[in-house]
Amino acid sequence: MSKKSIVLLVFLAALFTIISCKSHRELNEKQVVKKESARLKFNKIYKKYKGVPYLYGGTTSRGFDCSGFVQRAYMEAYKTRLPRTTKSMMKAGSKVAKNKLKIGDLVFFHPTRKYYHVGIYMGKGLFMHASSSKGVRMSKLSLSYWQKSYVTARRFL
């Protein structure tokens, strides 16, 4: 190989490295913007509905059940219609490992033999949901109550 060929190959390798680093950086920036956008949308929804009481079958600001709240939040944030019941939501979307949760993922629980529960993951180990005792609120996934009853997570975005 001639000296010119070697210099050209080194130059092209360096150029490719610079280009790929730039596109990787741009991809990461887009992911950060998308993540922040989801966080802002869901935080706004949480502030709007925080404390709204639990109402079995409820889908409005007068009262929500857990799936009614999640359905409303997704409609307001993304104009996305989710299934109405917790069990039907659990069968839709794509499955997500607990250690791969992203803001907006749905987290599912089976706290009693009788019913299932759903909430929206908010990042940093928190999820928002319509609690039967305290209405719309934020809770920690790390609480033993939620850890023991955790079933799965689904991604719709």
FIVO-223284 format. One record per atom (N, C-alpha, C, CB): atom name; x, y, z; residue number from 1. Coordinates in steps of 0.2 Angstrom, whole numbers, padded with zeros to 4 digits. Glycine has a CB too. Layout:
residues N
REC atom     x     y     z seq
REC   CA     X     Y     Z NUM
...
end
This chain:
residues 157
REC atom     x     y     z seq
REC    N  0004 -0006  0000   1
REC   CA  0000  0000  0000   1
REC    C  0004  0006  0000   1
REC   CB -0005  0000  0006   1
REC    N  0002  0011 -0004   2
REC   CA  0006  0017 -0004   2
REC    C  0005  0022  0002   2
REC   CB  0005  0021 -0011   2
REC    N  0009  0026  0003   3
REC   CA  0009  0031  0008   3
REC    C  0002  0035  0008   3
REC   CB  0015  0036  0009   3
REC    N  0001  0037  0002   4
REC   CA -0006  0041  0000   4
REC    C -0012  0037  0002   4
REC   CB -0006  0043 -0007   4
REC    N -0012  0030  0001   5
REC   CA -0018  0026  0002   5
REC    C -0018  0026  0010   5
REC   CB -0017  0019 -0001   5
REC    N -0013  0025  0013   6
REC   CA -0013  0024  0021   6
REC    C -0016  0031  0024   6
REC   CB -0006  0023  0024   6
REC    N -0013  0036  0021   7
REC   CA -0015  0043  0024   7
REC    C -0023  0044  0022   7
REC   CB -0011  0049  0021   7
REC    N -0025  0042  0017   8
REC   CA -0032  0042  0015   8
REC    C -0036  0038  0019   8
REC   CB -0033  0040  0007   8
REC    N -0034  0032  0021   9
REC   CA -0038  0027  0025   9
REC    C -0038  0030  0032   9
REC   CB -0035  0020  0025   9
REC    N -0033  0033  0035  10
REC   CA -0033  0036  0041  10
REC    C -0038  0042  0042  10
REC   CB -0026  0038  0043  10
REC    N -0037  0046  0036  11
REC   CA -0042  0052  0036  11
REC    C -0049  0050  0036  11
REC   CB -0040  0056  0030  11
REC    N -0051  0045  0032  12
REC   CA -0058  0042  0031  12
REC    C -0060  0039  0038  12
REC   CB -0058  0037  0026  12
REC    N -0056  0035  0041  13
REC   CA -0057  0032  0048  13
REC    C -0059  0038  0053  13
REC   CB -0052  0028  0050  13
REC    N -0055  0043  0053  14
REC   CA -0055  0049  0058  14
REC    C -0062  0052  0056  14
REC   CB -0050  0053  0057  14
REC    N -0063  0053  0050  15
REC   CA -0069  0057  0048  15
REC    C -0076  0053  0050  15
REC   CB -0069  0058  0040  15
REC    N -0075  0046  0049  16
REC   CA -0081  0042  0050  16
REC    C -0082  0042  0058  16
REC   CB -0080  0035  0048  16
REC    N -0077  0042  0062  17
REC   CA -0077  0042  0069  17
REC    C -0081  0049  0071  17
REC   CB -0070  0042  0072  17
REC    N -0079  0054  0068  18
REC   CA -0082  0061  0070  18
REC    C -0089  0061  0068  18
REC   CB -0078  0067  0067  18
REC    N -0091  0059  0062  19
REC   CA -0098  0059  0060  19
REC    C -0102  0054  0065  19
REC   CB -0098  0056  0053  19
REC    N -0100  0048  0066  20
REC   CA -0104  0044  0070  20
REC    C -0104  0046  0077  20
REC   CB -0100  0037  0070  20
REC    N -0099  0050  0080  21
REC   CA -0100  0053  0087  21
REC    C -0105  0058  0087  21
REC   CB -0093  0055  0089  21
REC    N -0105  0062  0081  22
REC   CA -0110  0068  0081  22
REC    C -0117  0065  0080  22
REC   CB -0108  0072  0075  22
REC    N -0118  0060  0076  23
REC   CA -0125  0057  0076  23
REC    C -0127  0054  0082  23
REC   CB -0125  0052  0070  23
REC    N -0122  0050  0086  24
REC   CA -0124  0047  0092  24
REC    C -0126  0053  0097  24
REC   CB -0118  0043  0095  24
REC    N -0122  0058  0097  25
REC   CA -0124  0064  0102  25
REC    C -0131  0067  0100  25
REC   CB -0118  0069  0101  25
REC    N -0132  0068  0094  26
REC   CA -0139  0070  0092  26
REC    C -0144  0066  0094  26
REC   CB -0139  0071  0084  26
REC    N -0143  0059  0093  27
REC   CA -0148  0054  0095  27
REC    C -0149  0055  0103  27
REC   CB -0146  0047  0093  27
REC    N -0144  0055  0106  28
REC   CA -0145  0056  0114  28
REC    C -0148  0062  0116  28
REC   CB -0138  0056  0117  28
REC    N -0147  0068  0112  29
REC   CA -0150  0074  0113  29
REC    C -0158  0073  0112  29
REC   CB -0147  0080  0109  29
REC    N -0160  0070  0107  30
REC   CA -0167  0069  0105  30
REC    C -0170  0064  0110  30
REC   CB -0167  0065  0098  30
REC    N -0167  0059  0113  31
REC   CA -0169  0055  0118  31
REC    C -0171  0059  0124  31
REC   CB -0165  0049  0119  31
REC    N -0166  0064  0126  32
REC   CA -0167  0068  0132  32
REC    C -0173  0073  0131  32
REC   CB -0160  0072  0133  32
REC    N -0173  0076  0125  33
REC   CA -0179  0080  0124  33
REC    C -0186  0076  0125  33
REC   CB -0178  0083  0117  33
REC    N -0186  0070  0122  34
REC   CA -0192  0066  0122  34
REC    C -0194  0064  0129  34
REC   CB -0191  0060  0118  34
REC    N -0188  0063  0133  35
REC   CA -0189  0061  0140  35
REC    C -0192  0067  0144  35
REC   CB -0183  0058  0143  35
REC    N -0189  0073  0143  36
REC   CA -0191  0079  0147  36
REC    C -0198  0081  0144  36
REC   CB -0186  0084  0145  36
REC    N -0200  0080  0138  37
REC   CA -0206  0081  0136  37
REC    C -0211  0077  0139  37
REC   CB -0207  0081  0128  37
REC    N -0210  0071  0140  38
REC   CA -0215  0066  0143  38
REC    C -0215  0068  0150  38
REC   CB -0212  0059  0142  38
REC    N -0210  0069  0154  39
REC   CA -0210  0071  0161  39
REC    C -0214  0078  0162  39
REC   CB -0203  0073  0163  39
REC    N -0213  0083  0157  40
REC   CA -0217  0089  0158  40
REC    C -0224  0088  0157  40
REC   CB -0214  0094  0153  40
REC    N -0226  0084  0152  41
REC   CA -0233  0082  0151  41
REC    C -0236  0079  0156  41
REC   CB -0234  0078  0144  41
REC    N -0233  0074  0159  42
REC   CA -0236  0070  0164  42
REC    C -0236  0074  0171  42
REC   CB -0233  0063  0165  42
REC    N -0231  0078  0172  43
REC   CA -0231  0082  0178  43
REC    C -0237  0087  0178  43
REC   CB -0224  0086  0179  43
REC    N -0238  0090  0172  44
REC   CA -0244  0094  0171  44
REC    C -0250  0091  0173  44
REC   CB -0244  0097  0164  44
REC    N -0251  0085  0170  45
REC   CA -0257  0081  0172  45
REC    C -0258  0079  0179  45
REC   CB -0257  0074  0167  45
REC    N -0252  0077  0182  46
REC   CA -0252  0076  0189  46
REC    C -0255  0082  0193  46
REC   CB -0245  0073  0192  46
REC    N -0252  0088  0192  47
REC   CA -0254  0094  0196  47
REC    C -0261  0095  0195  47
REC   CB -0249  0100  0193  47
REC    N -0264  0094  0189  48
REC   CA -0271  0095  0187  48
REC    C -0275  0091  0191  48
REC   CB -0272  0095  0180  48
REC    N -0273  0085  0192  49
REC   CA -0278  0080  0195  49
REC    C -0276  0077  0202  49
REC   CB -0279  0074  0191  49
REC    N -0271  0080  0205  50
REC   CA -0268  0078  0211  50
REC    C -0274  0078  0216  50
REC   CB -0262  0082  0213  50
REC    N -0275  0073  0220  51
REC   CA -0281  0073  0225  51
REC    C -0288  0072  0223  51
REC   CB -0280  0080  0228  51
REC    N -0289  0071  0216  52
REC   CA -0295  0070  0214  52
REC    C -0297  0063  0217  52
REC   CB -0296  0069  0206  52
REC    N -0303  0062  0220  53
REC   CA -0305  0056  0223  53
REC    C -0306  0050  0219  53
REC   CB -0311  0057  0227  53
REC    N -0305  0044  0222  54
REC   CA -0306  0038  0219  54
REC    C -0313  0037  0218  54
REC   CB -0303  0032  0222  54
REC    N -0315  0034  0212  55
REC   CA -0322  0033  0211  55
REC    C -0322  0027  0206  55
REC   CB -0326  0039  0208  55
REC    N -0325  0021  0209  56
REC   CA -0325  0015  0205  56
REC    C -0329  0017  0198  56
REC   CB -0329  0009  0208  56
REC    N -0325  0015  0192  57
REC   CA -0328  0016  0186  57
REC    C -0327  0024  0183  57
REC   CB -0335  0015  0186  57
REC    N -0324  0028  0188  58
REC   CA -0323  0035  0186  58
REC    C -0318  0036  0181  58
REC   CB -0322  0039  0192  58
REC    N -0320  0041  0176  59
REC   CA -0316  0043  0171  59
REC    C -0315  0051  0170  59
REC   CB -0318  0040  0164  59
REC    N -0318  0054  0175  60
REC   CA -0318  0062  0175  60
REC    C -0315  0065  0181  60
REC   CB -0325  0064  0174  60
REC    N -0314  0071  0181  61
REC   CA -0311  0075  0187  61
REC    C -0315  0075  0193  61
REC   CB -0309  0082  0185  61
REC    N -0321  0072  0192  62
REC   CA -0326  0071  0198  62
REC    C -0323  0065  0202  62
REC   CB -0333  0071  0196  62
REC    N -0320  0060  0199  63
REC   CA -0318  0054  0202  63
REC    C -0315  0049  0197  63
REC   CB -0323  0051  0206  63
REC    N -0309  0046  0198  64
REC   CA -0306  0041  0194  64
REC    C -0305  0035  0197  64
REC   CB -0299  0044  0191  64
REC    N -0306  0029  0193  65
REC   CA -0303  0023  0196  65
REC    C -0296  0023  0192  65
REC   CB -0307  0017  0194  65
REC    N -0292  0018  0194  66
REC   CA -0285  0018  0192  66
REC    C -0284  0018  0184  66
REC   CB -0281  0012  0195  66
REC    N -0288  0014  0181  67
REC   CA -0288  0013  0174  67
REC    C -0291  0019  0170  67
REC   CB -0291  0007  0171  67
REC    N -0296  0022  0173  68
REC   CA -0299  0028  0171  68
REC    C -0294  0034  0171  68
REC   CB -0305  0030  0174  68
REC    N -0290  0035  0176  69
REC   CA -0285  0040  0177  69
REC    C -0280  0039  0171  69
REC   CB -0282  0040  0184  69
REC    N -0277  0033  0171  70
REC   CA -0272  0032  0166  70
REC    C -0274  0033  0159  70
REC   CB -0269  0024  0167  70
REC    N -0280  0031  0157  71
REC   CA -0283  0032  0151  71
REC    C -0284  0039  0149  71
REC   CB -0290  0029  0150  71
REC    N -0286  0043  0154  72
REC   CA -0287  0051  0153  72
REC    C -0280  0054  0152  72
REC   CB -0291  0054  0159  72
REC    N -0275  0052  0156  73
REC   CA -0269  0055  0156  73
REC    C -0265  0054  0149  73
REC   CB -0264  0052  0162  73
REC    N -0266  0048  0147  74
REC   CA -0263  0046  0140  74
REC    C -0267  0050  0134  74
REC   CB -0264  0039  0138  74
REC    N -0273  0051  0135  75
REC   CA -0277  0055  0130  75
REC    C -0275  0062  0130  75
REC   CB -0285  0054  0131  75
REC    N -0274  0065  0136  76
REC   CA -0272  0072  0137  76
REC    C -0265  0073  0135  76
REC   CB -0273  0074  0144  76
REC    N -0261  0068  0136  77
REC   CA -0254  0069  0135  77
REC    C -0252  0068  0128  77
REC   CB -0249  0065  0139  77
REC    N -0255  0063  0125  78
REC   CA -0253  0060  0118  78
REC    C -0258  0059  0113  78
REC   CB -0249  0054  0119  78
REC    N -0265  0061  0115  79
REC   CA -0270  0059  0111  79
REC    C -0270  0052  0109  79
REC   CB -0270  0064  0104  79
REC    N -0269  0048  0114  80
REC   CA -0268  0041  0113  80
REC    C -0274  0037  0117  80
REC   CB -0261  0038  0114  80
REC    N -0278  0033  0113  81
REC   CA -0283  0030  0117  81
REC    C -0280  0023  0119  81
REC   CB -0289  0029  0112  81
REC    N -0281  0022  0126  82
REC   CA -0279  0016  0129  82
REC    C -0285  0011  0130  82
REC   CB -0275  0017  0135  82
REC    N -0284  0005  0131  83
REC   CA -0290  0001  0133  83
REC    C -0293  0003  0140  83
REC   CB -0288 -0007  0134  83
REC    N -0299  0002  0141  84
REC   CA -0302  0005  0147  84
REC    C -0301  0001  0153  84
REC   CB -0310  0005  0146  84
REC    N -0300 -0005  0153  85
REC   CA -0299 -0009  0160  85
REC    C -0291 -0010  0161  85
REC   CB -0303 -0015  0160  85
REC    N -0290 -0011  0167  86
REC   CA -0283 -0013  0169  86
REC    C -0281 -0019  0166  86
REC   CB -0282 -0014  0177  86
REC    N -0285 -0024  0166  87
REC   CA -0283 -0031  0163  87
REC    C -0282 -0030  0155  87
REC   CB -0288 -0036  0164  87
REC    N -0286 -0026  0152  88
REC   CA -0285 -0026  0145  88
REC    C -0279 -0021  0143  88
REC   CB -0291 -0022  0141  88
REC    N -0277 -0017  0147  89
REC   CA -0271 -0013  0146  89
REC    C -0265 -0017  0147  89
REC   CB -0271 -0007  0152  89
REC    N -0265 -0022  0152  90
REC   CA -0260 -0026  0153  90
REC    C -0258 -0031  0148  90
REC   CB -0262 -0031  0160  90
REC    N -0263 -0032  0143  91
REC   CA -0262 -0036  0137  91
REC    C -0260 -0033  0131  91
REC   CB -0269 -0040  0136  91
REC    N -0260 -0026  0131  92
REC   CA -0258 -0022  0126  92
REC    C -0251 -0019  0127  92
REC   CB -0263 -0016  0125  92
REC    N -0249 -0015  0122  93
REC   CA -0242 -0012  0122  93
REC    C -0237 -0017  0122  93
REC   CB -0242 -0008  0129  93
REC    N -0231 -0015  0123  94
REC   CA -0225 -0020  0123  94
REC    C -0223 -0021  0130  94
REC   CB -0220 -0018  0119  94
REC    N -0221 -0027  0132  95
REC   CA -0218 -0028  0139  95
REC    C -0212 -0025  0140  95
REC   CB -0218 -0036  0140  95
REC    N -0211 -0022  0146  96
REC   CA -0205 -0019  0148  96
REC    C -0202 -0022  0155  96
REC   CB -0206 -0011  0149  96
REC    N -0196 -0023  0155  97
REC   CA -0193 -0026  0161  97
REC    C -0193 -0020  0166  97
REC   CB -0185 -0028  0160  97
REC    N -0193 -0022  0173  98
REC   CA -0194 -0017  0178  98
REC    C -0188 -0012  0178  98
REC   CB -0195 -0021  0185  98
REC    N -0182 -0015  0177  99
REC   CA -0176 -0011  0177  99
REC    C -0175 -0007  0170  99
REC   CB -0170 -0016  0178  99
REC    N -0179 -0007  0166 100
REC   CA -0179 -0003  0160 100
REC    C -0185  0002  0159 100
REC   CB -0179 -0008  0154 100
REC    N -0188  0003  0164 101
REC   CA -0194  0008  0164 101
REC    C -0192  0015  0162 101
REC   CB -0197  0008  0171 101
REC    N -0196  0018  0158 102
REC   CA -0196  0025  0156 102
REC    C -0202  0028  0158 102
REC   CB -0194  0025  0148 102
REC    N -0201  0035  0158 103
REC   CA -0207  0039  0160 103
REC    C -0212  0038  0155 103
REC   CB -0205  0047  0160 103
REC    N -0218  0037  0157 104
REC   CA -0224  0035  0153 104
REC    C -0226  0028  0153 104
REC   CB -0223  0038  0146 104
REC    N -0221  0024  0155 105
REC   CA -0223  0016  0155 105
REC    C -0228  0015  0160 105
REC   CB -0217  0012  0156 105
REC    N -0233  0010  0159 106
REC   CA -0238  0008  0163 106
REC    C -0235  0003  0168 106
REC   CB -0244  0006  0160 106
REC    N -0236  0003  0174 107
REC   CA -0234 -0002  0179 107
REC    C -0241 -0005  0182 107
REC   CB -0230  0001  0185 107
REC    N -0240 -0012  0183 108
REC   CA -0246 -0015  0185 108
REC    C -0245 -0019  0191 108
REC   CB -0249 -0020  0179 108
REC    N -0250 -0020  0195 109
REC   CA -0250 -0023  0202 109
REC    C -0256 -0027  0203 109
REC   CB -0249 -0018  0207 109
REC    N -0255 -0032  0207 110
REC   CA -0260 -0037  0209 110
REC    C -0260 -0037  0217 110
REC   CB -0259 -0044  0206 110
REC    N -0263 -0031  0220 111
REC   CA -0262 -0031  0227 111
REC    C -0267 -0035  0231 111
REC   CB -0263 -0024  0229 111
REC    N -0272 -0037  0228 112
REC   CA -0276 -0042  0232 112
REC    C -0279 -0047  0227 112
REC   CB -0283 -0038  0235 112
REC    N -0281 -0052  0229 113
REC   CA -0284 -0058  0225 113
REC    C -0289 -0055  0220 113
REC   CB -0286 -0064  0229 113
REC    N -0293 -0050  0222 114
REC   CA -0299 -0048  0219 114
REC    C -0297 -0043  0213 114
REC   CB -0303 -0045  0224 114
REC    N -0292 -0039  0214 115
REC   CA -0292 -0034  0209 115
REC    C -0284 -0032  0207 115
REC   CB -0295 -0027  0211 115
REC    N -0284 -0029  0201 116
REC   CA -0277 -0027  0198 116
REC    C -0277 -0019  0199 116
REC   CB -0276 -0029  0191 116
REC    N -0271 -0016  0198 117
REC   CA -0270 -0009  0199 117
REC    C -0265 -0007  0193 117
REC   CB -0268 -0007  0206 117
REC    N -0266 -0001  0191 118
REC   CA -0261  0002  0186 118
REC    C -0260  0009  0188 118
REC   CB -0265  0002  0179 118
REC    N -0253  0011  0186 119
REC   CA -0251  0018  0187 119
REC    C -0246  0020  0181 119
REC   CB -0248  0019  0193 119
REC    N -0244  0026  0181 120
REC   CA -0239  0028  0176 120
REC    C -0233  0030  0179 120
REC   CB -0242  0035  0172 120
REC    N -0227  0027  0176 121
REC   CA -0221  0028  0179 121
REC    C -0218  0035  0177 121
REC   CB -0216  0022  0176 121
REC    N -0216  0038  0182 122
REC   CA -0214  0045  0182 122
REC    C -0206  0046  0182 122
REC   CB -0217  0049  0187 122
REC    N -0202  0041  0183 123
REC   CA -0195  0041  0183 123
REC    C -0193  0042  0191 123
REC   CB -0193  0047  0180 123
REC    N -0187  0040  0192 124
REC   CA -0184  0041  0199 124
REC    C -0188  0036  0204 124
REC   CB -0184  0048  0201 124
REC    N -0190  0031  0201 125
REC   CA -0194  0026  0206 125
REC    C -0201  0028  0208 125
REC   CB -0190  0025  0212 125
REC    N -0204  0033  0205 126
REC   CA -0211  0035  0207 126
REC    C -0216  0034  0201 126
REC   CB -0210  0043  0208 126
REC    N -0222  0033  0203 127
REC   CA -0227  0032  0198 127
REC    C -0233  0036  0201 127
REC   CB -0229  0024  0197 127
REC    N -0237  0038  0196 128
REC   CA -0244  0042  0198 128
REC    C -0249  0037  0197 128
REC   CB -0245  0048  0194 128
REC    N -0255  0037  0201 129
REC   CA -0260  0033  0200 129
REC    C -0266  0035  0204 129
REC   CB -0258  0026  0203 129
REC    N -0272  0032  0203 130
REC   CA -0278  0034  0207 130
REC    C -0278  0029  0212 130
REC   CB -0284  0034  0202 130
REC    N -0277  0031  0218 131
REC   CA -0277  0027  0224 131
REC    C -0284  0026  0227 131
REC   CB -0272  0029  0230 131
REC    N -0286  0020  0229 132
REC   CA -0293  0020  0231 132
REC    C -0294  0023  0238 132
REC   CB -0295  0012  0232 132
REC    N -0288  0024  0242 133
REC   CA -0289  0028  0248 133
REC    C -0287  0035  0248 133
REC   CB -0284  0024  0253 133
REC    N -0283  0037  0243 134
REC   CA -0281  0044  0243 134
REC    C -0282  0048  0237 134
REC   CB -0274  0045  0245 134
REC    N -0285  0045  0232 135
REC   CA -0286  0048  0226 135
REC    C -0280  0048  0222 135
REC   CB -0289  0055  0227 135
REC    N -0279  0053  0217 136
REC   CA -0274  0053  0212 136
REC    C -0268  0056  0216 136
REC   CB -0275  0058  0207 136
REC    N -0262  0052  0216 137
REC   CA -0256  0053  0220 137
REC    C -0250  0050  0217 137
REC   CB -0257  0051  0227 137
REC    N -0244  0052  0220 138
REC   CA -0238  0049  0218 138
REC    C -0236  0044  0223 138
REC   CB -0233  0054  0217 138
REC    N -0233  0038  0221 139
REC   CA -0231  0033  0226 139
REC    C -0224  0030  0223 139
REC   CB -0236  0027  0226 139
REC    N -0220  0027  0228 140
REC   CA -0214  0025  0227 140
REC    C -0214  0017  0225 140
REC   CB -0209  0026  0233 140
REC    N -0211  0015  0220 141
REC   CA -0211  0008  0218 141
REC    C -0208  0004  0223 141
REC   CB -0208  0007  0211 141
REC    N -0203  0007  0227 142
REC   CA -0199  0004  0232 142
REC    C -0203  0002  0238 142
REC   CB -0193  0008  0233 142
REC    N -0209  0005  0239 143
REC   CA -0213  0003  0245 143
REC    C -0214 -0005  0245 143
REC   CB -0219  0007  0246 143
REC    N -0214 -0008  0250 144
REC   CA -0215 -0015  0251 144
REC    C -0222 -0017  0248 144
REC   CB -0214 -0018  0258 144
REC    N -0227 -0013  0249 145
REC   CA -0233 -0015  0247 145
REC    C -0233 -0015  0239 145
REC   CB -0238 -0009  0249 145
REC    N -0230 -0011  0236 146
REC   CA -0230 -0011  0228 146
REC    C -0225 -0016  0226 146
REC   CB -0228 -0004  0226 146
REC    N -0220 -0017  0229 147
REC   CA -0215 -0022  0227 147
REC    C -0218 -0029  0227 147
REC   CB -0208 -0022  0232 147
REC    N -0221 -0031  0233 148
REC   CA -0224 -0037  0233 148
REC    C -0230 -0039  0228 148
REC   CB -0227 -0038  0240 148
REC    N -0233 -0033  0226 149
REC   CA -0239 -0034  0221 149
REC    C -0237 -0033  0214 149
REC   CB -0245 -0030  0224 149
REC    N -0231 -0031  0213 150
REC   CA -0229 -0029  0206 150
REC    C -0230 -0035  0201 150
REC   CB -0222 -0026  0206 150
REC    N -0233 -0034  0195 151
REC   CA -0234 -0039  0190 151
REC    C -0230 -0038  0184 151
REC   CB -0242 -0040  0189 151
REC    N -0231 -0032  0181 152
REC   CA -0227 -0031  0174 152
REC    C -0228 -0024  0173 152
REC   CB -0231 -0035  0169 152
REC    N -0224 -0022  0167 153
REC   CA -0225 -0015  0165 153
REC    C -0226 -0016  0157 153
REC   CB -0218 -0011  0166 153
REC    N -0229 -0011  0154 154
REC   CA -0230 -0011  0147 154
REC    C -0229 -0004  0144 154
REC   CB -0238 -0012  0145 154
REC    N -0226 -0003  0138 155
REC   CA -0225  0003  0135 155
REC    C -0229  0004  0129 155
REC   CB -0217  0003  0133 155
REC    N -0232  0010  0129 156
REC   CA -0237  0012  0123 156
REC    C -0234  0017  0119 156
REC   CB -0243  0014  0126 156
REC    N -0229  0021  0121 157
REC   CA -0226  0026  0118 157
REC    C -0220  0024  0113 157
REC   CB -0223  0032  0122 157
end
